Amino acid sequence: MEPASPDYFIGVAQQALWILALASSPILIPALAAGLILGMIQAATSINEQTLSFVPKLIVVGIALALFGGAILYLIADFTRDIFARIPDLVR
């Protein structure tokens, strides 16, 4: 029996990084946009209160999780099922 090649594991690692990027971007992009907008508002009004920027970003992240959480969970679960389905090919 021939063991799995290193290219196989590199492909799995590349796929895992792609899944990570797809899973984290629906949360990070709205948080980044909210931080940018709030930073511009704070610079324009000279208000430097930390809670003023933290609470809206927390709300935006919560809304993003509520909207995209199911899709993110499905994406990660599908990847996990795919990895577990590949195990029998590795032990042969």
N, CA, C and O atoms as a GROMACS GRO file, in nm:
protein
  368
    1MET      N    1   0.083  -0.118   0.000
    1MET     CA    2   0.000   0.000   0.000
    1MET      C    3   0.088   0.125   0.000
    1MET      O    4   0.188   0.133   0.072
    2GLU      N    5   0.050   0.219  -0.079
    2GLU     CA    6   0.127   0.342  -0.092
    2GLU      C    7   0.073   0.449   0.002
    2GLU      O    8  -0.048   0.475   0.002
    3PRO      N    9   0.159   0.512   0.081
    3PRO     CA   10   0.111   0.618   0.171
    3PRO      C   11   0.069   0.742   0.091
    3PRO      O   12   0.106   0.757  -0.025
    4ALA      N   13  -0.008   0.828   0.156
    4ALA     CA   14  -0.053   0.951   0.091
    4ALA      C   15   0.067   1.042   0.065
    4ALA      O   16   0.160   1.048   0.145
    5SER      N   17   0.063   1.110  -0.047
    5SER     CA   18   0.174   1.197  -0.085
    5SER      C   19   0.169   1.328  -0.007
    5SER      O   20   0.064   1.368   0.043
    6PRO      N   21   0.283   1.395   0.001
    6PRO     CA   22   0.283   1.527   0.068
    6PRO      C   23   0.193   1.628  -0.002
    6PRO      O   24   0.139   1.718   0.062
    7ASP      N   25   0.176   1.613  -0.134
    7ASP     CA   26   0.088   1.705  -0.207
    7ASP      C   27  -0.056   1.694  -0.159
    7ASP      O   28  -0.130   1.793  -0.159
    8TYR      N   29  -0.096   1.576  -0.119
    8TYR     CA   30  -0.231   1.557  -0.067
    8TYR      C   31  -0.252   1.640   0.059
    8TYR      O   32  -0.355   1.708   0.073
    9PHE      N   33  -0.156   1.636   0.150
    9PHE     CA   34  -0.169   1.710   0.275
    9PHE      C   35  -0.158   1.861   0.253
    9PHE      O   36  -0.221   1.939   0.324
   10ILE      N   37  -0.078   1.902   0.156
   10ILE     CA   38  -0.070   2.044   0.123
   10ILE      C   39  -0.204   2.092   0.066
   10ILE      O   40  -0.249   2.202   0.096
   11GLY      N   41  -0.269   2.007  -0.014
   11GLY     CA   42  -0.401   2.042  -0.067
   11GLY      C   43  -0.505   2.054   0.042
   11GLY      O   44  -0.589   2.144   0.039
   12VAL      N   45  -0.499   1.964   0.139
   12VAL     CA   46  -0.593   1.972   0.253
   12VAL      C   47  -0.567   2.098   0.334
   12VAL      O   48  -0.662   2.164   0.378
   13ALA      N   49  -0.441   2.133   0.354
   13ALA     CA   50  -0.408   2.255   0.429
   13ALA      C   51  -0.455   2.380   0.353
   13ALA      O   52  -0.505   2.474   0.415
   14GLN      N   53  -0.439   2.381   0.221
   14GLN     CA   54  -0.487   2.494   0.141
   14GLN      C   55  -0.638   2.507   0.150
   14GLN      O   56  -0.692   2.617   0.162
   15GLN      N   57  -0.707   2.393   0.143
   15GLN     CA   58  -0.852   2.394   0.154
   15GLN      C   59  -0.894   2.443   0.293
   15GLN      O   60  -0.992   2.518   0.305
   16ALA      N   61  -0.823   2.403   0.396
   16ALA     CA   62  -0.856   2.447   0.532
   16ALA      C   63  -0.838   2.598   0.547
   16ALA      O   64  -0.919   2.664   0.611
   17LEU      N   65  -0.732   2.652   0.488
   17LEU     CA   66  -0.711   2.798   0.495
   17LEU      C   67  -0.819   2.873   0.419
   17LEU      O   68  -0.862   2.980   0.462
   18TRP      N   69  -0.862   2.819   0.306
   18TRP     CA   70  -0.968   2.882   0.228
   18TRP      C   71  -1.100   2.881   0.306
   18TRP      O   72  -1.172   2.981   0.308
   19ILE      N   73  -1.130   2.768   0.371
   19ILE     CA   74  -1.251   2.758   0.453
   19ILE      C   75  -1.243   2.857   0.569
   19ILE      O   76  -1.343   2.920   0.604
   20LEU      N   77  -1.126   2.870   0.628
   20LEU     CA   78  -1.108   2.966   0.737
   20LEU      C   79  -1.134   3.109   0.691
   20LEU      O   80  -1.200   3.186   0.761
   21ALA      N   81  -1.084   3.144   0.573
   21ALA     CA   82  -1.106   3.279   0.519
   21ALA      C   83  -1.255   3.301   0.490
   21ALA      O   84  -1.309   3.408   0.518
   22LEU      N   85  -1.320   3.201   0.432
   22LEU     CA   86  -1.463   3.214   0.402
   22LEU      C   87  -1.547   3.221   0.528
   22LEU      O   88  -1.649   3.291   0.531
   23ALA      N   89  -1.507   3.149   0.632
   23ALA     CA   90  -1.584   3.148   0.756
   23ALA      C   91  -1.566   3.276   0.837
   23ALA      O   92  -1.659   3.320   0.905
   24SER      N   93  -1.449   3.337   0.831
   24SER     CA   94  -1.424   3.454   0.914
   24SER      C   95  -1.459   3.587   0.846
   24SER      O   96  -1.484   3.686   0.914
   25SER      N   97  -1.461   3.590   0.714
   25SER     CA   98  -1.484   3.718   0.646
   25SER      C   99  -1.623   3.776   0.668
   25SER      O  100  -1.633   3.899   0.676
   26PRO      N  101  -1.732   3.698   0.679
   26PRO     CA  102  -1.862   3.763   0.706
   26PRO      C  103  -1.870   3.831   0.842
   26PRO      O  104  -1.960   3.911   0.865
   27ILE      N  105  -1.777   3.801   0.931
   27ILE     CA  106  -1.776   3.865   1.062
   27ILE      C  107  -1.674   3.979   1.064
   27ILE      O  108  -1.701   4.086   1.118
   28LEU      N  109  -1.558   3.956   1.004
   28LEU     CA  110  -1.451   4.055   1.010
   28LEU      C  111  -1.478   4.178   0.924
   28LEU      O  112  -1.445   4.290   0.964
   29ILE      N  113  -1.536   4.159   0.806
   29ILE     CA  114  -1.557   4.273   0.716
   29ILE      C  115  -1.657   4.374   0.774
   29ILE      O  116  -1.628   4.494   0.773
   30PRO      N  117  -1.775   4.331   0.826
   30PRO     CA  118  -1.862   4.432   0.889
   30PRO      C  119  -1.800   4.498   1.013
   30PRO      O  120  -1.822   4.616   1.037
   31ALA      N  121  -1.724   4.421   1.090
   31ALA     CA  122  -1.658   4.480   1.208
   31ALA      C  123  -1.555   4.584   1.165
   31ALA      O  124  -1.542   4.689   1.228
   32LEU      N  125  -1.482   4.555   1.058
   32LEU     CA  126  -1.384   4.651   1.006
   32LEU      C  127  -1.454   4.777   0.955
   32LEU      O  128  -1.408   4.888   0.982
   33ALA      N  129  -1.563   4.760   0.881
   33ALA     CA  130  -1.636   4.876   0.830
   33ALA      C  131  -1.694   4.960   0.943
   33ALA      O  132  -1.687   5.083   0.940
   34ALA      N  133  -1.751   4.894   1.043
   34ALA     CA  134  -1.805   4.968   1.158
   34ALA      C  135  -1.695   5.043   1.232
   34ALA      O  136  -1.714   5.158   1.272
   35GLY      N  137  -1.580   4.979   1.250
   35GLY     CA  138  -1.468   5.046   1.316
   35GLY      C  139  -1.418   5.166   1.240
   35GLY      O  140  -1.384   5.269   1.298
   36LEU      N  141  -1.415   5.153   1.107
   36LEU     CA  142  -1.370   5.265   1.024
   36LEU      C  143  -1.467   5.382   1.032
   36LEU      O  144  -1.426   5.497   1.048
   37ILE      N  145  -1.596   5.353   1.021
   37ILE     CA  146  -1.697   5.459   1.028
   37ILE      C  147  -1.698   5.524   1.166
   37ILE      O  148  -1.704   5.647   1.177
   38LEU      N  149  -1.693   5.442   1.270
   38LEU     CA  150  -1.692   5.498   1.406
   38LEU      C  151  -1.565   5.579   1.432
   38LEU      O  152  -1.570   5.680   1.502
   39GLY      N  153  -1.452   5.535   1.378
   39GLY     CA  154  -1.328   5.610   1.394
   39GLY      C  155  -1.335   5.746   1.327
   39GLY      O  156  -1.286   5.846   1.381
   40MET      N  157  -1.398   5.750   1.209
   40MET     CA  158  -1.412   5.879   1.141
   40MET      C  159  -1.507   5.971   1.218
   40MET      O  160  -1.483   6.091   1.227
   41ILE      N  161  -1.613   5.916   1.273
   41ILE     CA  162  -1.707   5.997   1.353
   41ILE      C  163  -1.638   6.048   1.479
   41ILE      O  164  -1.655   6.164   1.516
   42GLN      N  165  -1.560   5.962   1.544
   42GLN     CA  166  -1.489   6.005   1.665
   42GLN      C  167  -1.384   6.111   1.633
   42GLN      O  168  -1.363   6.203   1.712
   43ALA      N  169  -1.318   6.098   1.518
   43ALA     CA  170  -1.218   6.199   1.482
   43ALA      C  171  -1.285   6.332   1.449
   43ALA      O  172  -1.232   6.439   1.481
   44ALA      N  173  -1.401   6.326   1.387
   44ALA     CA  174  -1.471   6.450   1.351
   44ALA      C  175  -1.529   6.520   1.472
   44ALA      O  176  -1.536   6.643   1.476
   45THR      N  177  -1.573   6.443   1.571
   45THR     CA  178  -1.636   6.504   1.688
   45THR      C  179  -1.542   6.518   1.807
   45THR      O  180  -1.581   6.573   1.910
   46SER      N  181  -1.421   6.468   1.796
   46SER     CA  182  -1.321   6.472   1.904
   46SER      C  183  -1.367   6.402   2.030
   46SER      O  184  -1.330   6.440   2.141
   47ILE      N  185  -1.450   6.298   2.013
   47ILE     CA  186  -1.494   6.215   2.125
   47ILE      C  187  -1.406   6.091   2.127
   47ILE      O  188  -1.406   6.013   2.031
   48ASN      N  189  -1.332   6.072   2.236
   48ASN     CA  190  -1.239   5.959   2.244
   48ASN      C  191  -1.280   5.858   2.350
   48ASN      O  192  -1.196   5.808   2.424
   49GLU      N  193  -1.407   5.829   2.358
   49GLU     CA  194  -1.457   5.733   2.455
   49GLU      C  195  -1.447   5.593   2.395
   49GLU      O  196  -1.496   5.569   2.285
   50GLN      N  197  -1.384   5.499   2.468
   50GLN     CA  198  -1.362   5.364   2.416
   50GLN      C  199  -1.492   5.285   2.404
   50GLN      O  200  -1.510   5.208   2.310
   51THR      N  201  -1.583   5.303   2.500
   51THR     CA  202  -1.709   5.227   2.493
   51THR      C  203  -1.793   5.273   2.375
   51THR      O  204  -1.875   5.196   2.326
   52LEU      N  205  -1.775   5.394   2.331
   52LEU     CA  206  -1.851   5.445   2.218
   52LEU      C  207  -1.815   5.370   2.090
   52LEU      O  208  -1.899   5.358   2.001
   53SER      N  209  -1.693   5.319   2.080
   53SER     CA  210  -1.655   5.242   1.962
   53SER      C  211  -1.674   5.092   1.983
   53SER      O  212  -1.696   5.019   1.886
   54PHE      N  213  -1.667   5.045   2.106
   54PHE     CA  214  -1.676   4.902   2.132
   54PHE      C  215  -1.818   4.849   2.119
   54PHE      O  216  -1.840   4.746   2.056
   55VAL      N  217  -1.914   4.917   2.176
   55VAL     CA  218  -2.052   4.869   2.179
   55VAL      C  219  -2.112   4.859   2.038
   55VAL      O  220  -2.172   4.756   2.007
   56PRO      N  221  -2.100   4.959   1.952
   56PRO     CA  222  -2.154   4.942   1.816
   56PRO      C  223  -2.086   4.830   1.738
   56PRO      O  224  -2.152   4.758   1.663
   57LYS      N  225  -1.955   4.814   1.754
   57LYS     CA  226  -1.887   4.704   1.686
   57LYS      C  227  -1.936   4.570   1.737
   57LYS      O  228  -1.952   4.475   1.660
   58LEU      N  229  -1.960   4.560   1.867
   58LEU     CA  230  -2.014   4.437   1.926
   58LEU      C  231  -2.153   4.408   1.870
   58LEU      O  232  -2.185   4.292   1.841
   59ILE      N  233  -2.234   4.510   1.854
   59ILE     CA  234  -2.368   4.492   1.797
   59ILE      C  235  -2.359   4.449   1.651
   59ILE      O  236  -2.434   4.361   1.608
   60VAL      N  237  -2.269   4.509   1.574
   60VAL     CA  238  -2.252   4.472   1.433
   60VAL      C  239  -2.205   4.328   1.421
   60VAL      O  240  -2.254   4.255   1.334
   61VAL      N  241  -2.113   4.286   1.504
   61VAL     CA  242  -2.066   4.147   1.501
   61VAL      C  243  -2.179   4.052   1.539
   61VAL      O  244  -2.192   3.945   1.479
   62GLY      N  245  -2.259   4.088   1.637
   62GLY     CA  246  -2.373   4.005   1.675
   62GLY      C  247  -2.474   3.991   1.562
   62GLY      O  248  -2.526   3.882   1.539
   63ILE      N  249  -2.502   4.100   1.492
   63ILE     CA  250  -2.594   4.094   1.378
   63ILE      C  251  -2.536   4.010   1.267
   63ILE      O  252  -2.607   3.931   1.205
   64ALA      N  253  -2.405   4.025   1.240
   64ALA     CA  254  -2.341   3.945   1.136
   64ALA      C  255  -2.344   3.797   1.171
   64ALA      O  256  -2.366   3.713   1.083
   65LEU      N  257  -2.323   3.764   1.297
   65LEU     CA  258  -2.332   3.624   1.340
   65LEU      C  259  -2.474   3.571   1.326
   65LEU      O  260  -2.494   3.455   1.287
   66ALA      N  261  -2.573   3.654   1.357
   66ALA     CA  262  -2.712   3.610   1.344
   66ALA      C  263  -2.747   3.587   1.197
   66ALA      O  264  -2.820   3.494   1.164
   67LEU      N  265  -2.696   3.672   1.110
   67LEU     CA  266  -2.726   3.659   0.967
   67LEU      C  267  -2.649   3.545   0.901
   67LEU      O  268  -2.707   3.468   0.824
   68PHE      N  269  -2.520   3.535   0.929
   68PHE     CA  270  -2.433   3.442   0.857
   68PHE      C  271  -2.390   3.321   0.938
   68PHE      O  272  -2.318   3.236   0.886
   69GLY      N  273  -2.432   3.312   1.064
   69GLY     CA  274  -2.388   3.203   1.149
   69GLY      C  275  -2.424   3.066   1.096
   69GLY      O  276  -2.344   2.973   1.102
   70GLY      N  277  -2.545   3.052   1.044
   70GLY     CA  278  -2.588   2.923   0.989
   70GLY      C  279  -2.504   2.881   0.868
   70GLY      O  280  -2.467   2.764   0.855
   71ALA      N  281  -2.476   2.976   0.781
   71ALA     CA  282  -2.395   2.946   0.663
   71ALA      C  283  -2.252   2.911   0.703
   71ALA      O  284  -2.191   2.821   0.644
   72ILE      N  285  -2.198   2.981   0.801
   72ILE     CA  286  -2.063   2.952   0.848
   72ILE      C  287  -2.058   2.813   0.910
   72ILE      O  288  -1.965   2.736   0.885
   73LEU      N  289  -2.157   2.781   0.992
   73LEU     CA  290  -2.162   2.649   1.055
   73LEU      C  291  -2.175   2.539   0.951
   73LEU      O  292  -2.111   2.434   0.962
   74TYR      N  293  -2.258   2.561   0.849
   74TYR     CA  294  -2.273   2.463   0.742
   74TYR      C  295  -2.142   2.444   0.667
   74TYR      O  296  -2.106   2.331   0.633
   75LEU      N  297  -2.072   2.552   0.639
   75LEU     CA  298  -1.944   2.546   0.567
   75LEU      C  299  -1.841   2.465   0.646
   75LEU      O  300  -1.772   2.380   0.589
   76ILE      N  301  -1.830   2.490   0.775
   76ILE     CA  302  -1.734   2.419   0.858
   76ILE      C  303  -1.774   2.273   0.875
   76ILE      O  304  -1.688   2.184   0.873
   77ALA      N  305  -1.904   2.246   0.892
   77ALA     CA  306  -1.950   2.108   0.907
   77ALA      C  307  -1.928   2.029   0.778
   77ALA      O  308  -1.892   1.911   0.784
   78ASP      N  309  -1.950   2.092   0.664
   78ASP     CA  310  -1.927   2.024   0.536
   78ASP      C  311  -1.779   1.991   0.517
   78ASP      O  312  -1.746   1.883   0.469
   79PHE      N  313  -1.692   2.083   0.554
   79PHE     CA  314  -1.548   2.058   0.545
   79PHE      C  315  -1.507   1.945   0.638
   79PHE      O  316  -1.426   1.859   0.601
   80THR      N  317  -1.563   1.944   0.759
   80THR     CA  318  -1.530   1.838   0.855
   80THR      C  319  -1.577   1.703   0.804
   80THR      O  320  -1.505   1.604   0.816
   81ARG      N  321  -1.699   1.696   0.747
   81ARG     CA  322  -1.747   1.571   0.689
   81ARG      C  323  -1.657   1.523   0.576
   81ARG      O  324  -1.630   1.404   0.563
   82ASP      N  325  -1.610   1.617   0.495
   82ASP     CA  326  -1.521   1.583   0.384
   82ASP      C  327  -1.389   1.527   0.435
   82ASP      O  328  -1.337   1.430   0.380
   83ILE      N  329  -1.334   1.586   0.540
   83ILE     CA  330  -1.209   1.537   0.598
   83ILE      C  331  -1.227   1.398   0.655
   83ILE      O  332  -1.144   1.310   0.633
   84PHE      N  333  -1.337   1.375   0.728
   84PHE     CA  334  -1.362   1.243   0.784
   84PHE      C  335  -1.388   1.139   0.675
   84PHE      O  336  -1.354   1.022   0.692
   85ALA      N  337  -1.448   1.180   0.565
   85ALA     CA  338  -1.471   1.087   0.454
   85ALA      C  339  -1.341   1.046   0.387
   85ALA      O  340  -1.333   0.940   0.326
   86ARG      N  341  -1.239   1.129   0.396
   86ARG     CA  342  -1.109   1.098   0.334
   86ARG      C  343  -1.023   1.004   0.419
   86ARG      O  344  -0.925   0.950   0.368
   87ILE      N  345  -1.056   0.983   0.544
   87ILE     CA  346  -0.974   0.900   0.633
   87ILE      C  347  -0.954   0.759   0.580
   87ILE      O  348  -0.841   0.711   0.583
   88PRO      N  349  -1.057   0.689   0.531
   88PRO     CA  350  -1.032   0.553   0.482
   88PRO      C  351  -0.931   0.546   0.367
   88PRO      O  352  -0.859   0.446   0.354
   89ASP      N  353  -0.925   0.650   0.286
   89ASP     CA  354  -0.826   0.651   0.178
   89ASP      C  355  -0.684   0.665   0.231
   89ASP      O  356  -0.589   0.621   0.166
   90LEU      N  357  -0.668   0.725   0.348
   90LEU     CA  358  -0.535   0.745   0.403
   90LEU      C  359  -0.479   0.621   0.472
   90LEU      O  360  -0.358   0.601   0.475
   91VAL      N  361  -0.566   0.538   0.528
   91VAL     CA  362  -0.517   0.422   0.603
   91VAL      C  363  -0.497   0.299   0.515
   91VAL      O  364  -0.443   0.198   0.561
   92ARG      N  365  -0.539   0.305   0.391
   92ARG     CA  366  -0.516   0.191   0.301
   92ARG      C  367  -0.375   0.181   0.257
   92ARG      O  368  -0.340   0.090   0.182
   0.00000   0.00000   0.00000
